């Protein structure tokens, strides 16, 4: 991969990351008061961290120095894997993978937990796959 290819792939990725986070914020703004969440869900936290890493390693770092091309490649690969898994993790957050659906509540009668089991599983799977991709890009 050449630096030109890397620089061509970065803007669409950043746009996808902003779009994914913007969609989530817009959904919360338009939600009814009772359905609003007071915390940022785990998929959005992962997306925001990936966005910061992408901007830092694909925009800022190459401007400052040219010696970290390997890091930029690894971050680009990781970020594309994480944004590809983002819709599945969001679906798990809203319990679309559960047979009981979004009506499932915590066992003690409280409100929904911060992270569902399915959401944690898909987040973990996406993180593991992103690390595998980064390791592959580091060695090749």
N, CA, C and O atoms as a DFTB+ gen file, in Angstrom:
560 C
 N C O
     1  1       0.852      -1.170       0.000
     2  2       0.000       0.000       0.000
     3  2       0.898       1.234       0.000
     4  3       1.852       1.339       0.770
     5  1       0.568       2.133      -0.863
     6  2       1.343       3.371      -0.965
     7  2       0.704       4.442      -0.084
     8  3      -0.467       4.330       0.277
     9  1       1.467       5.480       0.263
    10  2       0.866       6.575       1.042
    11  2      -0.308       7.244       0.320
    12  3      -1.252       7.707       0.961
    13  1      -0.245       7.292      -1.003
    14  2      -1.352       7.907      -1.750
    15  2      -2.641       7.112      -1.581
    16  3      -3.718       7.690      -1.433
    17  1      -2.532       5.786      -1.602
    18  2      -3.698       4.936      -1.384
    19  2      -4.249       5.132       0.024
    20  3      -5.460       5.206       0.236
    21  1      -3.339       5.212       0.967
    22  2      -3.739       5.431       2.354
    23  2      -4.501       6.751       2.500
    24  3      -5.523       6.813       3.184
    25  1      -4.002       7.790       1.859
    26  2      -4.639       9.110       1.957
    27  2      -5.953       9.154       1.196
    28  3      -6.822       9.968       1.510
    29  1      -6.112       8.286       0.196
    30  2      -7.369       8.218      -0.532
    31  2      -8.440       7.467       0.259
    32  3      -9.630       7.748       0.113
    33  1      -8.025       6.521       1.090
    34  2      -8.981       5.725       1.865
    35  2      -9.392       6.381       3.178
    36  3     -10.408       5.998       3.757
    37  1      -8.640       7.347       3.656
    38  2      -8.935       7.987       4.943
    39  2     -10.195       8.863       4.926
    40  3     -11.019       8.725       5.830
    41  1     -10.388       9.753       3.949
    42  2     -11.590      10.613       3.998
    43  2     -12.920       9.870       3.977
    44  3     -13.817      10.236       4.735
    45  1     -13.094       8.822       3.129
    46  2     -14.372       8.103       3.207
    47  2     -14.600       7.428       4.557
    48  3     -15.731       7.357       5.039
    49  1     -13.527       6.938       5.162
    50  2     -13.641       6.309       6.474
    51  2     -14.075       7.318       7.525
    52  3     -14.972       7.040       8.322
    53  1     -13.453       8.474       7.532
    54  2     -13.821       9.514       8.497
    55  2     -15.263       9.961       8.279
    56  3     -15.991      10.211       9.240
    57  1     -15.668      10.059       7.028
    58  2     -17.060      10.419       6.730
    59  2     -18.028       9.357       7.257
    60  3     -19.070       9.697       7.818
    61  1     -17.697       8.087       7.082
    62  2     -18.546       7.007       7.611
    63  2     -18.623       7.050       9.129
    64  3     -19.690       6.832       9.704
    65  1     -17.501       7.331       9.781
    66  2     -17.494       7.395      11.240
    67  2     -18.346       8.565      11.743
    68  3     -19.102       8.416      12.703
    69  1     -18.224       9.722      11.095
    70  2     -19.068      10.868      11.469
    71  2     -20.537      10.571      11.198
    72  3     -21.403      10.917      12.001
    73  1     -20.812       9.938      10.079
    74  2     -22.195       9.604       9.726
    75  2     -22.807       8.651      10.747
    76  3     -23.954       8.831      11.157
    77  1     -22.046       7.638      11.157
    78  2     -22.551       6.672      12.142
    79  2     -22.834       7.356      13.479
    80  3     -23.869       7.105      14.096
    81  1     -21.934       8.208      13.923
    82  2     -22.160       8.897      15.188
    83  2     -23.281       9.926      15.067
    84  3     -24.088      10.072      15.986
    85  1     -23.336      10.631      13.956
    86  2     -24.405      11.604      13.735
    87  2     -25.769      10.952      13.706
    88  3     -26.737      11.515      14.218
    89  1     -25.862       9.765      13.112
    90  2     -27.129       9.046      13.086
    91  2     -27.568       8.711      14.505
    92  3     -28.743       8.849      14.844
    93  1     -26.630       8.274      15.330
    94  2     -26.954       7.910      16.704
    95  2     -27.408       9.122      17.518
    96  3     -28.376       9.040      18.274
    97  1     -26.718      10.224      17.362
    98  2     -27.093      11.456      18.071
    99  2     -28.466      11.927      17.604
   100  3     -29.298      12.322      18.420
   101  1     -28.701      11.887      16.306
   102  2     -29.989      12.302      15.762
   103  2     -31.118      11.418      16.275
   104  3     -32.217      11.902      16.547
   105  1     -30.851      10.130      16.407
   106  2     -31.859       9.217      16.927
   107  2     -32.206       9.567      18.370
   108  3     -33.377       9.537      18.749
   109  1     -31.206       9.898      19.175
   110  2     -31.454      10.246      20.568
   111  2     -32.170      11.595      20.693
   112  3     -33.007      11.769      21.578
   113  1     -31.854      12.531      19.829
   114  2     -32.523      13.840      19.858
   115  2     -34.001      13.692      19.531
   116  3     -34.851      14.336      20.147
   117  1     -34.302      12.837      18.557
   118  2     -35.687      12.670      18.127
   119  2     -36.465      11.638      18.942
   120  3     -37.658      11.447      18.706
   121  1     -35.815      10.971      19.894
   122  2     -36.503       9.975      20.720
   123  2     -37.407      10.677      21.731
   124  3     -37.180      11.822      22.123
   125  1     -38.424       9.949      22.128
   126  2     -39.301      10.471      23.171
   127  2     -38.503      10.607      24.464
   128  3     -37.511       9.907      24.669
   129  1     -38.939      11.503      25.321
   130  2     -38.204      11.783      26.567
   131  2     -37.992      10.515      27.398
   132  3     -36.931      10.347      27.998
   133  1     -38.981       9.626      27.441
   134  2     -38.860       8.401      28.236
   135  2     -37.878       7.410      27.632
   136  3     -37.319       6.579      28.348
   137  1     -37.660       7.487      26.307
   138  2     -36.777       6.539      25.625
   139  2     -35.336       7.041      25.491
   140  3     -34.467       6.298      25.037
   141  1     -35.079       8.273      25.876
   142  2     -33.728       8.826      25.731
   143  2     -32.761       8.164      26.694
   144  3     -33.115       7.802      27.816
   145  1     -31.520       8.013      26.220
   146  2     -30.461       7.479      27.064
   147  2     -29.623       8.635      27.576
   148  3     -29.432       9.632      26.879
   149  1     -29.134       8.502      28.773
   150  2     -28.319       9.566      29.356
   151  2     -26.835       9.276      29.206
   152  3     -26.005      10.076      29.639
   153  1     -26.485       8.148      28.602
   154  2     -25.094       7.779      28.388
   155  2     -24.871       7.488      26.909
   156  3     -25.813       7.232      26.158
   157  1     -23.621       7.532      26.515
   158  2     -23.259       7.179      25.139
   159  2     -23.087       5.664      25.088
   160  3     -22.315       5.111      25.872
   161  1     -23.791       4.977      24.178
   162  2     -23.696       3.519      24.116
   163  2     -22.294       3.051      23.716
   164  3     -21.532       3.794      23.099
   165  1     -21.972       1.818      24.074
   166  2     -20.662       1.234      23.794
   167  2     -20.289       1.286      22.308
   168  3     -19.143       1.620      22.009
   169  1     -21.179       0.977      21.360
   170  2     -20.788       1.061      19.957
   171  2     -20.343       2.468      19.548
   172  3     -19.431       2.624      18.737
   173  1     -20.987       3.481      20.110
   174  2     -20.587       4.847      19.796
   175  2     -19.274       5.227      20.462
   176  3     -18.494       5.997      19.901
   177  1     -19.021       4.697      21.648
   178  2     -17.730       4.935      22.311
   179  2     -16.602       4.343      21.468
   180  3     -15.571       4.982      21.258
   181  1     -16.811       3.117      20.986
   182  2     -15.812       2.474      20.126
   183  2     -15.622       3.282      18.849
   184  3     -14.493       3.480      18.400
   185  1     -16.718       3.749      18.264
   186  2     -16.639       4.539      17.039
   187  2     -15.903       5.861      17.269
   188  3     -15.095       6.268      16.434
   189  1     -16.170       6.526      18.376
   190  2     -15.497       7.797      18.674
   191  2     -14.003       7.576      18.889
   192  3     -13.185       8.351      18.393
   193  1     -13.644       6.530      19.620
   194  2     -12.220       6.240      19.821
   195  2     -11.543       5.914      18.495
   196  3     -10.411       6.332      18.253
   197  1     -12.232       5.172      17.642
   198  2     -11.700       4.853      16.329
   199  2     -11.556       6.115      15.479
   200  3     -10.585       6.261      14.736
   201  1     -12.521       7.022      15.590
   202  2     -12.448       8.288      14.852
   203  2     -11.247       9.116      15.291
   204  3     -10.526       9.655      14.452
   205  1     -11.029       9.220      16.596
   206  2      -9.871       9.968      17.099
   207  2      -8.562       9.332      16.645
   208  3      -7.634      10.036      16.247
   209  1      -8.484       8.000      16.704
   210  2      -7.272       7.309      16.253
   211  2      -7.061       7.507      14.755
   212  3      -5.930       7.681      14.299
   213  1      -8.148       7.480      13.994
   214  2      -8.051       7.674      12.544
   215  2      -7.551       9.065      12.207
   216  3      -6.628       9.219      11.407
   217  1      -8.145      10.067      12.803
   218  2      -7.714      11.440      12.526
   219  2      -6.278      11.659      12.994
   220  3      -5.484      12.297      12.303
   221  1      -5.951      11.132      14.162
   222  2      -4.604      11.310      14.695
   223  2      -3.531      10.623      13.871
   224  3      -2.476      11.198      13.604
   225  1      -3.807       9.379      13.468
   226  2      -2.781       8.592      12.782
   227  2      -2.821       8.689      11.263
   228  3      -1.838       8.355      10.602
   229  1      -3.926       9.134      10.703
   230  2      -4.020       9.232       9.248
   231  2      -3.994      10.666       8.734
   232  3      -3.768      10.881       7.543
   233  1      -4.218      11.639       9.588
   234  2      -4.185      13.034       9.173
   235  2      -3.064      13.784       9.878
   236  3      -2.178      14.338       9.226
   237  1      -3.099      13.805      11.205
   238  2      -2.149      14.622      11.971
   239  2      -0.732      14.056      11.910
   240  3       0.211      14.790      11.614
   241  1      -0.569      12.764      12.185
   242  2       0.760      12.160      12.213
   243  2       1.487      12.246      10.870
   244  3       2.671      12.583      10.859
   245  1       0.839      11.961       9.743
   246  2       1.551      12.117       8.473
   247  2       1.943      13.563       8.159
   248  3       2.923      13.800       7.454
   249  1       1.188      14.519       8.675
   250  2       1.574      15.923       8.471
   251  2       2.829      16.234       9.281
   252  3       3.720      16.945       8.814
   253  1       2.891      15.693      10.504
   254  2       4.014      15.983      11.390
   255  2       5.273      15.214      10.994
   256  3       6.374      15.760      11.069
   257  1       5.131      13.972      10.578
   258  2       6.280      13.150      10.244
   259  2       5.887      12.095       9.211
   260  3       4.706      11.779       9.066
   261  1       6.843      11.565       8.513
   262  2       6.566      10.530       7.523
   263  2       7.076       9.167       7.959
   264  3       7.067       8.232       7.159
   265  1       7.515       9.026       9.187
   266  2       8.136       7.782       9.620
   267  2       7.168       6.791      10.250
   268  3       7.601       5.717      10.669
   269  1       5.885       7.097      10.337
   270  2       4.917       6.207      10.975
   271  2       3.897       5.659       9.992
   272  3       2.722       5.515      10.329
   273  1       4.337       5.352       8.779
   274  2       3.448       4.813       7.752
   275  2       2.866       3.475       8.191
   276  3       1.704       3.189       7.903
   277  1       3.652       2.647       8.882
   278  2       3.183       1.337       9.346
   279  2       2.031       1.490      10.335
   280  3       1.079       0.709      10.302
   281  1       2.109       2.484      11.208
   282  2       1.043       2.720      12.184
   283  2      -0.224       3.202      11.489
   284  3      -1.328       2.795      11.849
   285  1      -0.064       4.056      10.511
   286  2      -1.220       4.558       9.764
   287  2      -1.944       3.421       9.053
   288  3      -3.175       3.389       9.031
   289  1      -1.198       2.496       8.476
   290  2      -1.814       1.340       7.810
   291  2      -2.588       0.488       8.805
   292  3      -3.704       0.053       8.519
   293  1      -2.002       0.250       9.964
   294  2      -2.662      -0.576      10.977
   295  2      -3.939       0.090      11.483
   296  3      -4.960      -0.581      11.642
   297  1      -3.899       1.375      11.734
   298  2      -5.084       2.098      12.218
   299  2      -6.163       2.123      11.148
   300  3      -7.345       1.981      11.461
   301  1      -5.779       2.300       9.901
   302  2      -6.761       2.292       8.812
   303  2      -7.476       0.943       8.736
   304  3      -8.700       0.899       8.618
   305  1      -6.728      -0.148       8.803
   306  2      -7.336      -1.474       8.769
   307  2      -8.272      -1.707       9.942
   308  3      -9.385      -2.205       9.772
   309  1      -7.812      -1.341      11.140
   310  2      -8.640      -1.495      12.343
   311  2      -9.923      -0.677      12.238
   312  3     -11.011      -1.164      12.548
   313  1      -9.785       0.553      11.803
   314  2     -10.946       1.445      11.746
   315  2     -11.983       0.959      10.735
   316  3     -13.184       1.067      10.982
   317  1     -11.531       0.426       9.603
   318  2     -12.496      -0.109       8.632
   319  2     -13.207      -1.343       9.184
   320  3     -14.399      -1.525       8.936
   321  1     -12.506      -2.180       9.918
   322  2     -13.159      -3.344      10.538
   323  2     -14.188      -2.877      11.562
   324  3     -15.307      -3.389      11.597
   325  1     -13.814      -1.908      12.396
   326  2     -14.732      -1.436      13.436
   327  2     -15.964      -0.756      12.846
   328  3     -17.066      -0.930      13.367
   329  1     -15.801       0.017      11.769
   330  2     -16.971       0.680      11.175
   331  2     -17.845      -0.353      10.444
   332  3     -19.055      -0.160      10.327
   333  1     -17.248      -1.436       9.958
   334  2     -18.043      -2.492       9.323
   335  2     -18.892      -3.228      10.356
   336  3     -20.008      -3.649      10.054
   337  1     -18.372      -3.385      11.565
   338  2     -19.116      -4.063      12.629
   339  2     -20.088      -3.126      13.351
   340  3     -20.957      -3.601      14.082
   341  1     -19.966      -1.832      13.166
   342  2     -20.779      -0.867      13.913
   343  2     -22.289      -1.107      13.775
   344  3     -22.985      -1.081      14.790
   345  1     -22.827      -1.339      12.573
   346  2     -24.289      -1.582      12.489
   347  2     -24.725      -2.825      13.263
   348  3     -25.806      -2.838      13.852
   349  1     -23.896      -3.867      13.266
   350  2     -24.249      -5.088      13.988
   351  2     -24.217      -4.854      15.502
   352  3     -25.050      -5.383      16.238
   353  1     -23.254      -4.065      15.951
   354  2     -23.157      -3.774      17.379
   355  2     -24.297      -2.863      17.826
   356  3     -24.833      -3.028      18.922
   357  1     -24.665      -1.906      16.984
   358  2     -25.815      -1.050      17.286
   359  2     -27.091      -1.897      17.352
   360  3     -27.920      -1.709      18.242
   361  1     -27.241      -2.822      16.411
   362  2     -28.408      -3.717      16.442
   363  2     -28.423      -4.536      17.728
   364  3     -29.488      -4.775      18.296
   365  1     -27.262      -4.965      18.188
   366  2     -27.184      -5.704      19.447
   367  2     -27.506      -4.797      20.627
   368  3     -28.102      -5.245      21.607
   369  1     -27.115      -3.514      20.543
   370  2     -27.433      -2.581      21.617
   371  2     -28.944      -2.416      21.780
   372  3     -29.449      -2.353      22.900
   373  1     -29.650      -2.349      20.674
   374  2     -31.107      -2.208      20.724
   375  2     -31.810      -3.566      20.802
   376  3     -33.025      -3.649      20.624
   377  1     -31.057      -4.612      21.063
   378  2     -31.548      -5.978      21.281
   379  2     -32.312      -6.536      20.091
   380  3     -33.297      -7.256      20.256
   381  1     -31.860      -6.205      18.908
   382  2     -32.512      -6.737      17.717
   383  2     -32.116      -8.183      17.448
   384  3     -32.772      -8.859      16.655
   385  1     -31.061      -8.671      18.090
   386  2     -30.637     -10.062      17.952
   387  2     -31.311     -10.954      18.992
   388  3     -31.210     -12.178      18.906
   389  1     -31.988     -10.371      19.960
   390  2     -32.609     -11.139      21.036
   391  2     -34.019     -11.558      20.629
   392  3     -34.725     -10.805      19.958
   393  1     -34.421     -12.743      21.032
   394  2     -35.777     -13.212      20.727
   395  2     -36.829     -12.400      21.461
   396  3     -37.942     -12.226      20.966
   397  1     -36.478     -11.899      22.649
   398  2     -37.429     -11.116      23.439
   399  2     -37.537      -9.690      22.938
   400  3     -38.489      -8.985      23.275
   401  1     -36.581      -9.258      22.143
   402  2     -36.643      -7.925      21.571
   403  2     -36.260      -6.837      22.550
   404  3     -35.645      -7.097      23.584
   405  1     -36.629      -5.624      22.213
   406  2     -36.234      -4.472      23.024
   407  2     -37.030      -4.356      24.313
   408  3     -36.721      -3.506      25.148
   409  1     -38.059      -5.199      24.496
   410  2     -38.848      -5.128      25.724
   411  2     -38.170      -5.836      26.891
   412  3     -38.626      -5.732      28.030
   413  1     -37.084      -6.555      26.613
   414  2     -36.367      -7.275      27.674
   415  2     -35.747      -6.275      28.649
   416  3     -35.065      -5.337      28.236
   417  1     -35.983      -6.477      29.921
   418  2     -35.456      -5.587      30.964
   419  2     -34.496      -6.358      31.853
   420  3     -34.377      -7.580      31.758
   421  1     -33.828      -5.636      32.701
   422  2     -32.935      -6.281      33.664
   423  2     -33.752      -7.156      34.603
   424  3     -34.946      -6.925      34.796
   425  1     -33.109      -8.160      35.185
   426  2     -33.834      -9.124      36.008
   427  2     -34.369      -8.517      37.300
   428  3     -35.346      -9.030      37.845
   429  1     -33.770      -7.451      37.807
   430  2     -34.227      -6.857      39.059
   431  2     -35.318      -5.804      38.844
   432  3     -35.690      -5.098      39.781
   433  1     -35.830      -5.699      37.618
   434  2     -36.898      -4.755      37.344
   435  2     -36.404      -3.356      37.030
   436  3     -37.215      -2.466      36.776
   437  1     -35.114      -3.141      37.039
   438  2     -34.556      -1.817      36.741
   439  2     -34.581      -1.579      35.237
   440  3     -35.052      -2.412      34.463
   441  1     -34.072      -0.444      34.855
   442  2     -34.022      -0.123      33.432
   443  2     -32.980      -0.998      32.745
   444  3     -32.261      -1.750      33.402
   445  1     -32.904      -0.898      31.456
   446  2     -31.986      -1.710      30.666
   447  2     -30.548      -1.496      31.103
   448  3     -30.181      -0.391      31.502
   449  1     -29.721      -2.545      31.032
   450  2     -28.317      -2.380      31.402
   451  2     -27.571      -1.544      30.364
   452  3     -28.040      -1.354      29.241
   453  1     -26.406      -1.051      30.765
   454  2     -25.595      -0.235      29.845
   455  2     -25.168      -1.045      28.636
   456  3     -25.230      -0.555      27.508
   457  1     -24.738      -2.275      28.854
   458  2     -24.266      -3.135      27.771
   459  2     -25.021      -4.453      27.833
   460  3     -25.075      -5.100      28.879
   461  1     -25.603      -4.846      26.704
   462  2     -26.267      -6.141      26.645
   463  2     -25.241      -7.224      26.346
   464  3     -24.122      -6.935      25.920
   465  1     -25.627      -8.453      26.569
   466  2     -24.729      -9.579      26.311
   467  2     -24.360      -9.656      24.827
   468  3     -23.198      -9.867      24.477
   469  1     -25.350      -9.484      23.970
   470  2     -25.106      -9.535      22.528
   471  2     -24.198      -8.387      22.085
   472  3     -23.327      -8.562      21.232
   473  1     -24.412      -7.228      22.670
   474  2     -23.602      -6.053      22.337
   475  2     -22.147      -6.271      22.752
   476  3     -21.224      -5.931      22.012
   477  1     -21.957      -6.832      23.919
   478  2     -20.606      -7.122      24.405
   479  2     -19.932      -8.160      23.521
   480  3     -18.737      -8.056      23.243
   481  1     -20.677      -9.147      23.083
   482  2     -20.130     -10.185      22.215
   483  2     -19.709      -9.618      20.867
   484  3     -18.605      -9.898      20.400
   485  1     -20.565      -8.829      20.238
   486  2     -20.212      -8.271      18.934
   487  2     -19.092      -7.235      19.052
   488  3     -18.258      -7.124      18.154
   489  1     -19.068      -6.490      20.135
   490  2     -17.977      -5.535      20.354
   491  2     -16.650      -6.266      20.528
   492  3     -15.634      -5.868      19.957
   493  1     -16.666      -7.330      21.313
   494  2     -15.456      -8.108      21.523
   495  2     -14.992      -8.745      20.220
   496  3     -13.798      -8.739      19.918
   497  1     -15.920      -9.293      19.449
   498  2     -15.584      -9.909      18.165
   499  2     -14.982      -8.884      17.210
   500  3     -14.001      -9.177      16.526
   501  1     -15.560      -7.690      17.157
   502  2     -15.017      -6.654      16.269
   503  2     -13.641      -6.206      16.717
   504  3     -12.774      -5.957      15.879
   505  1     -13.418      -6.098      18.020
   506  2     -12.101      -5.702      18.520
   507  2     -11.052      -6.768      18.227
   508  3      -9.928      -6.446      17.841
   509  1     -11.411      -8.026      18.408
   510  2     -10.472      -9.112      18.127
   511  2     -10.123      -9.144      16.643
   512  3      -8.954      -9.282      16.282
   513  1     -11.126      -9.017      15.786
   514  2     -10.868      -9.018      14.346
   515  2     -10.033      -7.808      13.932
   516  3      -9.180      -7.919      13.051
   517  1     -10.270      -6.663      14.555
   518  2      -9.471      -5.471      14.251
   519  2      -8.011      -5.676      14.648
   520  3      -7.111      -5.252      13.923
   521  1      -7.767      -6.318      15.786
   522  2      -6.396      -6.604      16.209
   523  2      -5.736      -7.600      15.261
   524  3      -4.553      -7.465      14.947
   525  1      -6.483      -8.592      14.807
   526  2      -5.940      -9.561      13.844
   527  2      -5.566      -8.862      12.543
   528  3      -4.501      -9.122      11.984
   529  1      -6.421      -7.989      12.065
   530  2      -6.122      -7.232      10.842
   531  2      -4.898      -6.351      11.046
   532  3      -4.042      -6.274      10.164
   533  1      -4.801      -5.693      12.182
   534  2      -3.632      -4.848      12.474
   535  2      -2.361      -5.668      12.512
   536  3      -1.335      -5.242      11.982
   537  1      -2.410      -6.840      13.132
   538  2      -1.230      -7.705      13.185
   539  2      -0.838      -8.178      11.792
   540  3       0.347      -8.242      11.464
   541  1      -1.821      -8.506      10.982
   542  2      -1.529      -8.916       9.610
   543  2      -0.894      -7.782       8.824
   544  3       0.085      -7.998       8.111
   545  1      -1.437      -6.579       8.945
   546  2      -0.885      -5.437       8.214
   547  2       0.512      -5.079       8.712
   548  3       1.342      -4.591       7.945
   549  1       0.767      -5.320       9.980
   550  2       2.098      -5.024      10.538
   551  2       3.160      -5.956       9.959
   552  3       4.295      -5.543       9.721
   553  1       2.781      -7.219       9.733
   554  2       3.753      -8.201       9.241
   555  2       3.867      -8.232       7.725
   556  3       4.839      -8.776       7.201
   557  1       2.922      -7.675       7.019
   558  2       2.968      -7.725       5.547
   559  2       3.081      -6.361       4.943
   560  3       3.131      -6.229       3.720
